[in-house]
């Protein structure tokens, strides 16, 4: 991750920009997930649950899109 800054940028602004980039890339979520060992079965269940959430979300959007 790189944040380009000029000499006039405030530290708070630069940190906020950096945090936004980290959140957008998903790096922080990945670090949190990899902090502890996760069994292969638990990984599979987590991924299946996330896929089900995405599927339900797209179905909900489609349902309300045409109304």
Buried (B, 14 or more C-beta within 10 A) or exposed (E): EEBEEEEEEEEEEBEEBBEEEBEEEEEEEEEEEEEEEEEEEEEEEEEEEEEEEEEEEEEEEEEEEEE
